Amino acid sequence: MSPCNLLFIVTGSIAAFRACEVISQLVQRGHRVRVVATPSASRFVGDATLEGLSGHPVSRELFAAGEAMDHIRLTRWADAVVVCPATASVINRMAAGLGDDLVGALFLAHDRVKPWIMAPAMNPAMWSHPATERGVTQLREWGVRFVSVASGRTACGEIGAGRLAEPAVIVASIEGAVAKPARRLRVLITSGGTAERIDGVRVLTNLSTGYTGAHLASHFQRCGHDVLLMRAQSAVAAPPLVREECFVTYVELDSALDRLLGEEAFDVVIHAAAVGDFRVGIMGEPGEASAAVGKRSSAHPFTLGLVPRPKLLDSLRARGLAPGGRIVAFKLTVGASEAEAAAAVGRLFSESEPDLVVHNDLQHRGTMPDSFPATVHPRAGGVPVRCATRDDLARELETHLQTETSTLTSHASLS
């Protein structure tokens, strides 16, 4: 996403040291950060640290010499304001509309069209106190966005909800709030491999990790899109702020897709899941076969058969998409020549009619963690685009789908 201006307010909490990691990550990702610190924040982290991380002097006082109008200038400069960590005191003072310090004045002078994001951190009893709950409710009614607190052992030794969210979660929340895509897409991504049960404990499955699907989900969320990751139970979990549902078998994934595409008008379905082409059929009498599998004895021979499954990709469009909705399919080959790969992609287009096909070959994978040599093939005879990494792939898909869906929507509105 494009770099933006972020006004970052640090308040007096032991979690202030973790706010430094958030600032560091934001700067590394290209964002311009200006820091405001409350007087009590200086008891936990010094100006030298905050200035070193942000590259700008730290603002503290409402009436500092030459800075008396900063509560106006800073909020106009910022694309978003972040309060991290947000203490119970700051939450309640803002909810009361008090403007007798720099933070309160910033809040009252804030352009409320822009995001104001708060990442709370406090003792569990303070987080659940009626005053804090009332303050959070009031601020949410005014449009303030809250990063969900984490649960666990807090700095004071008590256990419960109130911990500051992980830095990665906060960064994702900020970038998702400030992202301004030309059109916000509703994206459904499938990932990971299905497992077909042989008996109560054995399955037929594949080695898909779901890492690519999770990576795409993270990228689309950071670009400001609404993402749902439908992943295998054994696959990489959804990144922060991304909705997720899990499946194990083909039947579970099939049922979930039927329900989700019937309930929600998705603009894009990225079908990256490694769906098994077959179900397991045990030859012979069902009772005898089941006993034979369980006993694993040569005295009870049995035969496992593979019964073809219908391809889920073929039915996605018929289940329901938003007008102009797009489908992205994945095609994996193993040691295929260019001609063989092109033929495989062509068959997928003719049989399943996706809008884009991402082709990659298992033997071309690099040793670097993010290496993912792949080629994105458009259906309408466009020029294929080669990607070297998952980041490249994510950017190419988001750019292409954003352009295509916007164009289709415009044409539909004119017709």
N, C-alpha and C positions, 0 to 999 in steps of 0.2 A: 504494500500500500504506500501511498505518497506520504512523505514526512509531514508532520503537523506541529503546531505550537501548543505546548502543554504547560499549564500553570499547576505546579505540584505543591500542595500544602502538607507540611509535616507537623503533627501535633505531639503532645507530651505523653508518649507511651513507650514501654520497654520494647515494643515492636518497631520502634523507629529505625532500629538498625536494619531491619528487613526492608524498610522503605528504600534504603540506600541501594539495595539490589534491584528493586523495581526501577529506580531512576537510571541506574547503570544500564539495564536492559533496554530501556526506552531510548537512551542516547545511542547505544550501539545499533539500534534499529533505524537510526537516522532522524529521530524526532528532536525538536528543539525544546528544551526543558528549562523553565524558570522556577526557582524554589522560594516559597514563603514558609517560614517557620514560626511557630508560636513561641513565646518566652519559655514555656515549660519544655518545649522540644529540645532546647539547648542543654537540658540536664541529661539528655540521652545521646545526642549526636551533635557534633560541633559544626560551626559554619565552614571551617576549612574542608571538612569532608563533603558537605553538600555543594559547596562552590566547586570543589575539585571534580565531582561527578557531573555536575550540570554545565560547568564552564561559565557560570554567571554568578554575580554577587547574590547573597541571600537577603531577601526582604523580611523585616521583622516588625517594624513600627508603623502605625497609622500616620503619625505626624513627623516622621524622620525628615531632616532637612533635604529639600529638593525632591521629596517623594510623597508629598501630601496628596497628590492626585493619582498615585499608583493604584488605588483601589478601583479607579476608573480605567486607567491606561492598561493595566495588566489584564483585566477581564476582556477588554476590547481586542487585545493582542492574541489572547488564547483562543484556540479552537475548542478546547475543553479544559475543565478544572477538575483536578483529582485531589481528594483529601485522603491521605494514607500515612500513618494509620489515623482513623477517625475515632476519637475517644467519646465516651458517654457525655462528657462535658460539652465538647464541640457540637455533637449531634443535637443536644438539648438547647444550647444557646442559639443555634441556627433555626431550630424549630420555633423558638420564641421570637425570632426576628431581631435579635440584639445586634447592633452595629457599632458598639463602642470600642472595638479593636479592629486590627487589619483584616483578620479572617471574616469577622461578621460583616464588615463594610464591603468586602469583596463579594460575599454571598448576596447582599442586598443590591449591589450594583451590577451583578452578573446579568448578561444577556441570556435570558432563559430559553432561547431557541437552541443555544449550544449545550452540550452535555455537561452536567455536574455529577461527578462520580465519587462515591464514598466507599472506602474499604475499612470497615470497623475492626477494632481490636480492643478487647477488654476482658475483665473477669466474667465468668459465666453468670454470676448473680447480677452484675451490672447490666449485662446484655439482656437478661430476662426481666429487669426491673420495669414496672409499669411506666415510669417516666421515660425510659429509653424506648420502650415499645411505642409509646404515644408519639415521641419525637420522630422515630423512623417512619411511622404511618403518616404523620403530617408532611414530612419532607418528600415522601414518595408521591403524595397527592400533589405536591408542587412540581413534580417531574424529576426529582433527584433519583439517580440510579445507584443502587447498592450492590456491591460485590458480596456475595454470600460469605458469612463467616465460616471458618472450619471448626471442627470439633476435636477434642483431645485434651492433652495435658497443657495447661496454660502456664505462663511464666511464674505465677504465684503458687503453682503446685496443685491447684484444683483442676478437676476434669469436667469438661462440658463444652458447650458452644460458646464461642467468643474469640477464638484464635484468629489472627490475621490470615487471610487466604494466602496461598503460595504465590510467590512473585510471578510465575508464569500465568497463573489464573488472572491476576490483576492486570498484567500487560495485555492479555487476550481481551479482557473486558474493556480496557481503554481503547484498543485498536478497533474492536467491534463497534464501539459507540461513536467513534469519530470517522469511520470509513464512510465514504460517500460514493457508492457505485452508481453508475448511470441508471441502473434499475436493480432493485433488491430482488434477488432470485430466491425462490423456495426450492432447495436442493435436497434430494434423497440420494444417499450413497450406500451401496451395499459393499461389504468387505468380509474377508475371511472365507474359510472353506466349510462346506456342509459335511456332515457325518451321517452315514447310513448305518443303522443298527443291524448287527448280525444276530445278537441275542441280548440279554440284559446287561452285559458288560463289554462286549466287543463291537467295534465299529469299522466301517470302511470309510476312509477320509483322504485328505491330501495335506500337503505341507504349507498351504497358504497361511501367512501370519496376519494378514489384514493391515500391514503397515502402510501400504500405499493408500488404501481407503481412508485410514485415520489421518494421514498426511494431507490428503485432499480436503478432508473435512475441516482440518485446522486452517488451511489456507482460505477456503471459501468463507469461513466464519470471520476471520480477520479482515476480509475484504468487505464485510458488512452484510453478508447474505444469511438467510435463515436456513440452517442445516440440520438434517436428521441423519444420523449414521445407524444403519441397520447392519449389525456385525455378528459374526459367529461368536459364540460364548467363549471360545478359546482364542479369539483374535485380539489384537491391540485395542485397548479401550478408547472411547471417544475422548478427544482433547477437551480442555476446559470450555464450558459454556455451550457445548454442542449436545443437543438431545441425542439419546441413543436408545435402541432396543436391541435385544439379542435373540438369536436363533441357534438351533443345533442342527436340525435335519432339513432336508429339502422341503418336506411338508410344512414345517414351521415357517420357513422363509416364504414359501408360496402363499400361505395363509396370511402372513403379515403384510406382504406386498398387496394382496387383494384388499385387505382392510384399509391400509394407509392410502393407497391410490384412489380408493373409493371415498375416503373421508377428507383428504386434503388435495388441493389443486397444485401439484408440484410443477414448477417450470422446467426442472431438469432432473433426470434420473441417471446417475452414474453407476452403472452395474459392474462393479469391480470384484464382486464375490466370485470365488472359485466353486461353482455349483457342480456337484457330482452329476455325471451324465447317466448314471445307472442307480437302481435300487438293488438290494440284495434279495435274491430268491433262493430258498433252500429246497433242493429237489427231494421228493419223497413225501411221506406223510408228515404233516406239520408237527404232531406230537413226538414222533420218533426222531425227526430231524432236530428238534429243540433239545431233546434228551441227549442226542449224539453230540451236539455242540457243547453242551454243558459237561458231559463226562470226558470229552477229549480222548476217547478210547478207540483203538483200532478195531475193537469188536463192534463198534457202531459207526460204520463208514457213512459219510454224507457228502453231498456235492453242493457247492455254492454256485449259484448262477447269477448273472448280471442282466437285469431287466431294464431296458432303456426308459429314461424319463423324458417327458416333454421339456423343451428348452424354455426356461422362464423368460428369457430375453424376447422370444417371439410374441409373447402376450402382454408385454408391459404397456404398449400404447393403447391396446384395447381396454385395459383396466381403468384408464382414466388419467389424463394429464391436463394441465392448464392449456388454453388455446395457444398454439405455437410451441408447445412443450417439446423439449429435446431429449434424446436418449443417447448416452455414451456407452459403448460396449468395449470390452477388453478382449484381446486375442493373444494368447500365449502360444509360442511355438518352441520347439527344442531342436536346435541345430539346423534350422530350415535355411535353404538358399533364398536369395532375393526373389526369385521366381516363385518358389514354394510359398514364401510369406505373402507375396502379392496375391497369389491364388486363394490362400486361406482368408485373407481380408476380404477379397471380392466375394467369396462364398457367404461370408457373414453378412455383408451388405445385401446380397440378393435374397438370402433366406430369412433374415431377421429384421432388415430395414432400419438399423440404427442411424442416427445422424452423424455420429463420429465413431471411429474405431481406433482405439489405442493398441498398437501392436508392439510387443516386446518378445525377445527370444531369450530363453533361460541361459543359453551358453554365452550370451553377450554381456551378462551381468558383470559389473566391475567389483573390485574388492572394497572400495570406499563405501561407508554405511549408506550414504544417500544416492549412490550411483544407481541409475535406472534408465539405461539407454532404451528409448522408445520412440515410436513414430506415430503422430496423430494424423489420421486419414479422414478428410471430410467426405461426405457422401456425394455431394454435387459436383464431383470432378475437380475440386480445389487442389491446391498444391500441398502435399504432405509436409508436415513440420517435424523435424527431428529434435528430440529433447535428450539431454545428457543426464539429468537428475530429476528427482521427484519435484524439487522446487520449480525447475523449468517446465515440467509437465503441468503442475498446478497452475502456473501463470498462464500458460498457453490455453488450457481449458477454460479458465475463468475469463480471459480476454475474448476468446472465440464465442463462448456461450453468451456472454454479456452483449456482444455485438449482434449475434444472430437473433436472440430473443427480443432485443430492443427493436431490430428491424422488422421482425415479424409482427410485433405488437403495433408498430406504427402503420404497417400495411393494413392490418386488420381494422384499425380505427378509421382508416381512410376509405375502406371498401363499403 
